[in-house]
Amino acid sequence: MSTSPSAGLLAAIFMGITPGYISRSVAGSYDNEAIAIFLLVFTFYLWIKSLKEGSALWGALTALFYGYMVSAWGGYVFITNLLPLHAFVLICMGRYSPRLYISYTTWYALGTLASMQIPFVGFLPIRSSEHMSALGVFGLLQIVAFVEFIRQQLPSKQFQTLLRSLVLVIFVVAFGGLVLLTVSGTIAPWTGRFYSLWDTGYAKIHIPIIASVSEHQPTAWPAFFFDLNMLIWLFPAGVYMCFRNLKDEQVFIIIYAVLASYFAGVMVRLMLTLTPVVCVAAAIALSQILDTYLVAETPKTVSPVNGNADVTKNLAQAVPDTLRSTRNPLVGIYSYGSKAMIVGTTMSYLFLFVLHCTWVTSNAYSSPSVVLASRLPDGSQHIIDDYREAYYWLRQNTAENAKVMSWWDYGYQIGGMADRPTLVDNNTWNNTHIATVGKAMSSREEVSYPIMRQHEVDYVLVVFGGLLGYSGDDINKFLWMVRIAAGIWPDEVKERDFFTPRGEYRVDDEATPTMRNSLMYKMSYYNYNALFPAGQAQDRVRGSRLPAQGPELSTLEEAFTSENWIIRIYKVKDLDNLGRDHQSAVAFEKGGKKKKAGKRRGPRVLRVE
């Protein structure tokens, strides 16, 4: 990418330690992205190599690793749109060449076939709007190649007329065909995830399941400095230097930098796609600094030519005596002391960057999410192991086929560590299925119990941080459950019912009846008052004093509460011998006692339908 070989070495070093990249490739939070980001970068490398060589072999290798990327991560769509955009920009710049034709057509033909072998993808490359840009540029390249052939056969005037007519006709036909196929349903329209990248409020209104994920929130400014540190201000300098020597590969870096910067600002998780280009651009800028100031020789003075001698002499005489150093026609920093100071400052920045990366990696990105750590007043570390404790209890004390209902965030953990089936997990694509759990959590017991019985739920798991001050609990996530459920059942679940008349989300005495009667509220605060003196129960996350009278449960019974009350597990009660749930049986018994207290009646025969 750069004329200096040191830029590649610096980029490799940055990629190896930058927190924005390493956050998904450490043992504590190993995920698909650990493989996918390497494949993303390597696919881009092979694309640039094939474009420079004009080789079908390199194009085939690009397609091979693109297919591997498709199998590893859904973010492959970024490659699917970035490579066509690069080819399109090169065509618009008048840089069409046989090398571009060979590279792109080889990649598109073989890469599309490879991606279609993945069951998850199938025929999406020819039936979804996200892939239409790649197909469109493929068709455009065929037209451009045909036009280039015709241009060599016709006079220039006839060629210009033919070209304008051809471009207009093809554009109208292609656009009309795309609209027709989309309206008819042959080509799937843009997905909500795509719209959420261009309108940050779209997902919250239309697809709350996407907006509920913390990784899908807009990126805060401190996150850029936390994950990239000094690279964030070297990045624009590197992109600027690409404009100074605008080859095909530099054009690719500019396009990649602009797109990735925007997407990383819209969605936190896309910091992953921004980090590689930041490392490359920062390496280009830093290598230029080091290559310039590590040279010890001072350049020779260029003697003026012809009439410029008088101009130079007059300018030198016009300079005041206090600025004698400027009489020298050399412009720049050439003294050994100045060079040493600049190189020393740069090396200091690099050392601080290494320290920052080491600290962030060890403190923020190297601890497994199921084990929490805190600091005691004396500075010692305290391990909070409630998650593993609860999952171990589930594994040891429940039947192997016992089904657990929880919010989808904990599905993988329950399946992997407790070895129990869950109602929803992190890979549940059915929005209605997730909304069903949200409805059960946000409704009264008489509504939730039939839902749990219908789905054969044996245990319900909730995360509660009110005692310890753990803010990532289910009460803080509860509004997302309500919103997702309201998207499917707007007449039964209403988000407004969980807010006070002043629009506050509260859990204390002023909480709304809908909030206090919801299953999630009852499970979180059940028996919590017993830990405090009468009337002094506190929720340390919300900073609220709870009602003196705690909630009661009739269809669930407490089965397990972890040491710090972070994980609470409830067992769903079975129906009684008459097929009634516990709440109905209690209501029936109360009604029977009232009748016995009145006029004595004869024996009564119960009929069970």
N, C-alpha and C positions, 0 to 999 in steps of 0.2 A: 504494500500500500504506500510505502514511503521510500524515498531515495536512500535513506539511512537504514542499515541493518540493525542498528541499536533500537529502532522503533519496535520491531518485532519482538526483541528480547524483553523490552520494557512492558509491552502489551501482555506477553505471557506471564510475567511476574505479577502484574496488576490483576490479571484474571485469576491467578492462583490464590490471592489473599484478600481480594475485595469482598467486603461483607455482603454487598448486593448480589454477588454470584454464589458465595459459599453458604448463604442462608438456607439453600435447598439441597446442599450436597454434603451435609454432615450427618453423622450417625444418629444424632438425636431426632432429626426430623427428615429422614430420608424419604424421598418421594419421587414420582415419575420425572419431575423437573431436573433432578440430578443427572439423569441420562439425556433428557430432552435438550437442555441448554447446550451441552457439548455437541449434540447432533445439529442443533441450529447453527452454531458457529462453524462447524466443519462443513455443513452443506453450503453455507455462504462462501467458504474458502474454495470449495470445489467449483462453485459457480463462477467465481472470479478467475480461477485457473482455466476453466473451460472457455471462458470468454476471451482470455488473453491468447490462448493457444488455438482456438477455433477447432477443437478436437472433439469428435464424437465420443471418444473413450472417456474423456473427462466429463462430458455431458452425461454419459451413462452412469458414471460413478456418482455424480450429483443426484441423479434420479434414484440410485440405489440407497443412498443415505437419506434422501427425502422420504422414501418408503419406510425406512427404519424410524424416522421421526414421526411419521403418521401413526405407526403402531405404538409409539411411546407416549404421545401427548396430544391433546386436542388443539394446542396452540400451533399446530402445523399450518393452520390457515394463514398465519403471519407470513410464512415462507411463500405460500400459494399466491399471495397478493403482492409481496414485495418484489419477487423476481420479475413478474410481468410489468410492474410499475417501472422497474429499472430499465427493462427492454423498451417500454413505451417512451420513456424520457429520452433514451438514446436515439430512438427513431425521430422524435420531435426535434432533437438537436442536430439532426442531419448526420448522425454517426452510424447509420445502418451499414453493416458489412457482412460478408459471407460468414465471418466468425460468429457474429451474433445470431445469424440464422441457424447455423449448425448447432450451436450451444443450446439455444432455447428450444428448438424443435425436438432435439434429442431428449432434453430434460422433460419437456411436457409430455411427449408420447410415452416414454418409459416410466416416468414418475407417476402419471395418471393411472397407468395399468398396475403399477406396484401398489398404489394407495387403494385401488379398488379391490385388492385381495384381502384387505383388512375388514373383517365382518362388521365392525362398528361403522365403517365408512361406506362400503358397498358402492352404490351408484350415485352418491352425493356429488362427486366431481363433475357429473354431467346433468345433475338435477337440482342443484342448489345455487342460490344467488352468490354465495361467498366464493364460489369457484368460477364464476362466469368471466371475471377479469382475465384469468389465465387463458381460458378458451378464446376470449375476444382478441387478446394480443397474439395468440397462436394464429388465428385467422388473419389478423392484420399483417403479420410477418409474411404470410403466403402472398398477400396482395402486394406488399412492398417489393418482394422478390420478383413477382410477375411484372410489376411496373418497371423495375430496374432492367429486366430483360427487354421489355418493349422499348425503353428509352434508347437502348443501343441500336434498335432497328429503325426508329422513326426520326424525322427532322424535329428540331426542338419546338417549333411552333405547333405542329400537329400533336406533339407529345403533351404540351401544356394543356391544350384543349381536352384531350382524351383523359388526362389525369384529373382535371377538375370534375368532369362528368362522372368518371369512375368513382371518385371519392364520395361525391354527393349521393349517387345511387346506392352504393354499398352501405354507407352510414344509415340511410333511411331504411333500407331493407333489414339490416342487422338490428337496429333499434326497435323497429316495428315487430320483428320476429321475437325479440326478447320480451317485449311487453305482452305480446299475444300468448307466449308460452307461460309467462308468469301468471297472467290472469286465468288461463285455462287450468292451472294447477300442475302442469308438466314440470315446471321449474319452481322449486320451493322459494317463497319470498325470504327477505332478510330476517334473521332471527332476532329475538329480543336482546340477546347478548351483544349483537352487533349494534343495535340502536342505542344500547346503554353506553357504548363507547363514544358516541357523538352527542348524546343528551344524558347528562349525569342524573337527571331526575326521572328519566324514563322508567328505569327498573323499579324504583320505589313505588311508582304509581301502578304500573302494569304487571311487573314480574317481581313481587317482593321476595321470592325465594332467592333471586340473584342478589338483590340489594342487602339481604340479611347476612351475607357472608362478609366478614370483616375485610378479607382480601379484595373485595370488589368495591370498597369505598375509595373516594378520591384521595390522592396522596398528599399528606401534609408536607410543608417545606422542610421541617427538621428531618424528615425521613430521607431526603436526598443527601443531606450532609452526614446523616448517621450511616447510610449504606455506601456512600461514595467518597466522603471526606474531601480531600484536596482535588480529587479528579473532577469534581463538579465545576471548578473554575478553570481547569485546564481544557475541559471538553470543548467549550466554544472556540478556544484558540486553535485546537486541532482541526475543527470543522472549517474555520476560516482558512487555515493553511492548505486544505484540500482545494479551495478555490484558486490558489496560486498556480497549481499544476493540475489542471482539470482533465485527467485521463478517465477512462471508463470506470476504473475501480474507485477513483475519488468521487465520481458521481454517485456510485453505489453507497459510499459512506455518508454522503450528504443526505441522500434520500432516507437511508436507514436512520440517521440521527434525528431528522425532523419528525418522522413518523413515530419512532420509539419514544421520543421526548413527550410528544402529545399523549400517547397511550399510557405512558408511565404516570403522567399527571392525572389521568382520569381514573386509573385503577391501580391500587397498591401492588397487586401481584405481578403486574407487567413491568415492575422495576427489574425483573429478571431479564426481560428482552432488551431493556435499555443498557444494562451494565456492560455487555460485550462491546458495543460501539463506543461507550464512554471510555473504556479501557484502551481501545485502539486509537481514538482521537487524542486522548490525553498522552498516550505514548508518542504520537507523532509530534505534538507540541513540545513535550519534555525532551525528546531526542534532539530536536532542533536547537533547544537551549544548550544542552550539554555539548553537542557537536560544535556549536559556535564558540563557546567560552572555554572549552578544554584545549583549544588550539593555542599553542604558546607564541607562534610567530605573529609579528605585526605586519600587516599588508603594506606594500610599498606605495609611496605617494604617486598618484597618476599626474604626470606633467600636463599642463594645459595645452590645448591644441589651437594653433593659429590665433584668431582674434580673441579667444577666451582668456589669453594671458593678461591683457589689460583689465578685463572685467574682474579677474581673480585678484589682481594687485590692488585695484580700487576698493574692492570689498574688504580686503585685509587691512587697508589703511583706515577704513571707516569704523573698524571694531575698536572699542575703547581699550585702554591699557589694562583695565581690570579684568578683561576677558581675553588674555593673551592665548589661552589654550585653543580658542576658537579660530585663531589665525591659521591653524593647520587645516588644510583642506580635507583631511581624513575625518569622517564622521563615525562615531561609535566609541566603544569602551575597549581600549587596547592595552592598558597598563596591567601588569601582573597582579597588583593588589586588587584592582577592580574585578578582574576575572576570578581571582581566588575568592573574593567576597560573594560573587554571584553563584559560583559553583558550590561554595560552602553553604549558602542559604538554601540552594536547591537540595543538597544532600540532607540538610536538617529537616526540610519538609518531608523528604522520603523516609527518614528515620521516624518522624512523628506519625507518618501515614502507616508505617508498619506497626507501631505501638497501638494506634487506634484500631487497626484491623484485628490485631491479636486480642485486644480487650473486648471488642464487640463480639468476635467469634466465640470467645470463651465464656462471656457472660450472657449474651443474648441468644446465640444460635447453637450452643453446644449442649444444652440440657434437654432431655426428653420432656415432652409436654405433659406426661402423666405424673411426673415427679416435680413438685413445687419446692422452691427453696426460699427462705427468708433469713433476715439477719436479726439476731437477738440484740438487746441493748449493749452487751459487752463486745459486740462485733462478730461473735461466732455464728456459724451457719446452722440453721435449723431446717431439717428436711421434713416436708409435709407429704406423706405417702398415702393419702386417703383414697386416691384412685385405684392404686394397685391393691390396697386393702379390700376395697369394695368388690373389685373384679375377682379377687381370690375367693371372697366369701360366696359370690355367685357360682363360681366353678365348683366349690366344695359342698354347697348346701342346697343346690337346686337340681332338678332333674335335667338330664342331658338335652331333652327337647323342650325345656321351659322357654317360652317366648317372652322377651323383654321389650317393653315399650319405653322409649326415651326420645329426646330430640335427636335429630339425625347427626348432630356433631359428634356424638359418642358411639355411633354405630360400629365403626371399624374397631374401636378399642374394646367394646363389649364382645364383638365377634372374635377378635384376635386374642385377647387376654383372658376373657371369661369363657370363651368357647360356647357361647349361647346365641341362638338366633335372635335377631332384632326385627322390629316392625319396619323401621326405615334406617338407612345408613348413609354414608357419604357418597355412595354411588347410586342412590335412588333418583331416577329420572322422572318418575311419575309425580307430577306436582300435586295431583289430587291425593295421592297416598300420603305425602308429607302434610298436606292440608288436613287430612283426617286426624293425624296426631295432634296438630295445632288445635283443631276443634275439640278434641277430647281434653286437652290441657286447659283450654280457656272456657269450658262450659261447666254447668252445675253437675253434681254427681249423677243425678237421675238421667242426664243426657250422655255423660261420659261412660257410665257403666255399660249400657248396651253396645256402645262402640267397641269397648275393650272385650266384651264377651263375643261379639261378632267376629273379631280378629284373633280370638283365642289367646289373649294376652294373659300371662301368669304373673308377671312382675312389672312394676313401673319404677323407673329410676329417674331421680331429679338431682340436680346439682344446686346446692344452697351455700352461699358464702356469707350469710349474715352474721354468723358468730365470729369468724376469723377475719372478715373484711376482704374476702376474695371476690373481686368485682366481676369475674367472668362467669357468674352463675346464671341459672335459668330465669330468675325474676328479671334480671337486666335484659335477657334475650326474649322475654315473654311477649313484648309488643310485636316482634317479628312473627311469632307463632300466631298471634291474633290477626295480623295483616294477611298472612298467607291463607289462613282459614277463611277470612272474610272475602278473599278473592274468589273462593268457590261457593261459599254459603253467605252471601251478603245480607240476607234477611235474618239469619240466625246468629251470626257473630258480627258485632259492630265495634270497631275500635273506639269510637267516641264513648261507649259505655264504660270504658276502663279509665277514663279521665274525669276528674272532678269538674264542677261547673266553671271553675277558674282555669281549666285546661291543665291541671297538674296530675302527674303520675305518682300516686301515693300508696303506701302500704300500711299507714298508721290508722288512727281512729277516723280520719277523714277519707279513707279509701272508699270507693264506690261499692254498693252492694254487689254489682257484677264482679268486681275484682275480688272481694272477700269471699264470694261463693264459688269462685273458679277452682277447679281441681288443682291447678298449679299452686295457687296461694295456699290452699289447705295442706297440700303435701309439704310445702316448704316450711310452714310455720307450725305444723302439728307438734304438740308437746314441747315447743320451744320455750314457752313461758316457764316451764319447770326449772330451767337453768338459772333463773333470776329471782330475786325477791318479788313478792306480789306487786304487780303493776309496774315493774321496772324493766321489762324485756326490751332490749335495744337491737336494732338492725344496724350493724356497723358499716355496711356498704351504702345503704340509703340514708344513714344518719337519722333514723326515725325511731320514736318510741312506739312500740306496738300496743294494740288494744289489750286491756287487762284480761279479757276473756279470749282465749285462743280458739282456733277453729276445731271442729269435730269432723271425724270421718266415719262414714257408715258402710261404704262399699269396699274400702281398702283397709288393710291392717299393717302397721309398721313391722317390717321384717328385719331391717338392718339400718343402722346409722353409723357412719365412720367416726373415727376418733375426734376429728375437728368439725364434724357435722357437714362436711362438704358434699358427701354422697349420701343420699337417703333412698332406700329401696323399700317399696311397699308391695305386699302380696294382694292380688285381686281375690276377693272372697267368692266362694262358690255359691251357686243357687241352693236354696234349702230344698227339703224333700217335696215341697209343693211347687217347685220351679220358680220361686220368687227370689229376687235379690234381697240382700240383707235390709236395705232401707225400706222396701215395700213390706217386708215381714214385720219390722218394728212398727211401722205405721198401722198395720193391720192389728197387731197386738194392742197398741194403744187404743184403737177404736173399739176393740172387744172389751177392754177393761172399762171404758166409759159406759158401754151398754150394760155391763154387769152391775155397775153401780146404780142403774136406774131400775126399771120394771123388770122382774124376772121373766125370762122367756124360755121356751122349750128348746130342745136340742136343735142344732142347726147343721144342715148337710152342705158341705163345700163341694162345689163342682169345678174341677180343673179342666180347662179346655186343652 
